[in-house]
Amino acid sequence: MFKEMWEEIPTAFKVLWISGAVISAG
């Protein structure tokens, strides 16, 4: 289910989301 939703997310949004996660974790 999560993988299917992830595939629908634009790559640009993934990059921003991952960047935000890294900043929050950093």
Distance bins in CASP14 RR format, pairs under 12 A and 6 or more apart:
PFRMAT RR
TARGET T0000
AUTHOR 0000-0000-0000
RMODE 2
METHOD distances of the structure
MODEL  1
1 7 0 0 0 0 0 1 0 0 0 0 0
1 8 0 0 0 0 0 1 0 0 0 0 0
2 8 0 0 0 0 0 1 0 0 0 0 0
2 9 0 0 0 0 0 1 0 0 0 0 0
3 9 0 0 0 0 0 1 0 0 0 0 0
5 13 0 0 0 0 0 1 0 0 0 0 0
5 14 0 0 0 0 0 1 0 0 0 0 0
6 13 0 0 0 0 0 1 0 0 0 0 0
6 14 1 0 0 1 0 0 0 0 0 0 0
6 17 0 0 0 0 0 1 0 0 0 0 0
6 18 0 0 0 0 0 1 0 0 0 0 0
7 14 0 0 0 0 0 1 0 0 0 0 0
8 14 0 0 0 0 0 1 0 0 0 0 0
9 15 0 0 0 0 0 1 0 0 0 0 0
9 16 0 0 0 0 0 1 0 0 0 0 0
9 17 1 0 0 1 0 0 0 0 0 0 0
9 18 0 0 0 0 0 1 0 0 0 0 0
10 16 0 0 0 0 1 0 0 0 0 0 0
10 17 0 0 0 0 0 1 0 0 0 0 0
11 17 0 0 0 0 0 1 0 0 0 0 0
11 18 0 0 0 0 0 1 0 0 0 0 0
12 18 0 0 0 0 0 1 0 0 0 0 0
12 19 0 0 0 0 0 1 0 0 0 0 0
13 19 0 0 0 0 0 1 0 0 0 0 0
13 20 0 0 0 0 0 1 0 0 0 0 0
14 20 0 0 0 0 0 1 0 0 0 0 0
14 21 0 0 0 0 0 1 0 0 0 0 0
15 21 0 0 0 0 0 1 0 0 0 0 0
15 22 0 0 0 0 0 1 0 0 0 0 0
16 22 0 0 0 0 0 1 0 0 0 0 0
16 23 0 0 0 0 0 1 0 0 0 0 0
17 23 0 0 0 0 0 1 0 0 0 0 0
17 24 0 0 0 0 0 1 0 0 0 0 0
18 24 0 0 0 0 0 1 0 0 0 0 0
18 25 0 0 0 0 0 1 0 0 0 0 0
19 25 0 0 0 0 0 1 0 0 0 0 0
19 26 0 0 0 0 0 1 0 0 0 0 0
20 26 0 0 0 0 1 0 0 0 0 0 0
END
